[in-house]
Each structure stands twice: as structure tokens, then as C-alpha cells.
Amino acid sequence: MDIFEEAVRLRPDKRAELVDTLLSSLNKPDKEIDRLWAKEVESRIEAYEQGVIKAVSLEEVLKKYQ
């Protein structure tokens, strides 16, 4: 019996748990990516505070794509 056949025989909640675990295993934390995102966030906050960029409301963003 292959893994798929065994998996589909599980109760729905156990299958969902298996799917979640498998997907999570594909998204391992990467410290370098986390560091780069933190740097980007700080840069954007600083630009906002200095008036280089402005905030846009959610409504304005959604209007753009309607």
C-alpha cells in the first residue's frame, strides 16, 4: 500500500493535520530572509516617518483594482 492510499483512509481531521504538517515542512524559516525583511520594514518605516512615502488607505488600494 502506498502513502497516498494510507493517507486517504485517515479521518478527515487527521488528513487535514497531515496536510498542514506537510505544507509547514516546505516553509522552513530562513534567518537570512527574515533579516532582509526586517531591514526592509525598518527602511519603509523610516521613509514614512521622514515623509518620503505616504500611507494609503485600504479603500484606496481596493479602488485601484476594481
Secondary structure, DSSP 8 states (H G I E B T S, - for coil): --HHHHHHTS-HHHHHHHHHHHHHHH----HHHHHHHHHHHHHHHHHHHTTSS----HHHHHHHT-
